[in-house]
Amino acid sequence: MSAVIPLKVESGCADAHVLRERGQREVFCGLTGIVWLHRKIQDAFFLVVGSRTCAHLLQSAAGVMIFAEPRFATAIIDERDLAGLADAQDELDRVVQQLLARRPEIKLLFLVGSCPSEVIKLDLSRAAQRLSQKHLPNVRVLSYSGSGIETTFTQGEDACLAALVPEMPEMPAAAAGAAPELLVVGVLADVVEDQFKRLFTAMGLSKVQFFPPRRAGALPAVGPNTRLLLAQPFLADTARLLEARGAQRLVAPFPLGAEGTEAWLQAAATAFAIPADTFERAVAPARARAQQALAAHRPRLAGRRIFFFPDSQLEIPLARFLARELGMRLTEVGTPYLHREHMADELALLPPGTLLSEGQHVEKQLDRCRAAMPDLVVCGLGLANPLEAEGLTTKWAIELVFSPIQGFEQAGDLAELFARPLLRRQLLAGTALAA
């Protein structure tokens, strides 16, 4: 028996009031996006122009070992730079020259702004243009900001991909009757991307590109014949720039859980006029596996109350998945930024009356969380330990970004990420009673 509630048109929280808060935030900066971006674009390098704090953040988030040589680093802004005793542009040129001499396999170099580089008004955009002219055609140099002043946790990916959009080739004007092409936008784990490729092929879609590509030289073309399908909900700037180049965005929920993944694939099938029986044959086996995997976790999660602190912009799709497919009760769903147009289908599928909040005033939200006493709290690392000490069970939001969670085959793994903290709390309670 399926645990998935059939997808249907409904209002849900489409017109719900949203509590908008502005105050102290608890969230990682956009530099953290480098941790998954450098794994995806395999010949790109990310050079953060920042402080030692920036370097420590990246090393800690990525778990970099001392003998590893990742494709990211930090050009340290020190006291001489801050005091104006050294020409920051000359210093940056020298660091880039050393880097490219050491790593000749790099084809795309990102100069990533940080809080320190923003504070001293270092113009990385102009530096990227100058360095790109110097090192072309071997290396292309681009810039974007990952500063905590300007970005939250996942907005680093949005800023990075937005910097890549102007580099994408122009798709030739569509000939009469030429079939449109599908562009899937957002970083996905390679295994997830491969799974989606197989599903699209089974549906009869052969012209499918993924952005960003795995190699910098394989940027897909974009134009009016492009149909855009977002795989991540935090890509507002990237989507806007792609639409400005003529791409048409397909409206869909995001591919989390069996229901969300089927609806996401159905949006492509509808846009490309895939016959219903062809679509059903393509997705039925994977959907059945997903539903079976979810059924194993539903007894532990059904009826449990969950509270989301704002962190990644994944909160609303995750809340929809947990409420509809696993029977969890939503006490509050906080998100750093609510893009109503991109989230329209997700909001419509949320249970009516769900409390939604945008932005953060952390003290006020902590008070609401304590008053609600949920069974599970999804929050950042900075809040998890204090809340655990108060007796609340927490789930690290960052793990939901670092883990492959999209698609049918990952639905059970996604459910387990929420079931695991509850099981841990139960085991600890049992140990304490035994003692």
Secondary structure by P-SEA (a helix, b strand, c coil): cccccccccccccccccccccccccccccccccccccccccccbbbbbcccaaaaaaaaaaacccccccccccccccccccccccccaaaaaaaaaaaaaaacccccbbbbcccaaaaaacccaaaaaaaaaaaccccbbbbbbbcccccccccaaaaaaaaaacccccccccccccbbbbbbbbccccaaaaaaaaaaaaaaccccccccccccccccccccccbbbbbcccccaaaaaaaaaabbbbbbccccccaaaaaaaaaaaaaaacccaaaaaaacaaaaaaaaaaaaacccccccbbbbbcccccaaaaaaaaaaaccbbbbcbbbbcccccccaaaaaaacccccbbbcccaaaaaaaaaaaacccbbbbcccaaaaaaaabbbbbcaaaaaacccccccaaaaaaaaaaaaaaaaaaaaaaaaac
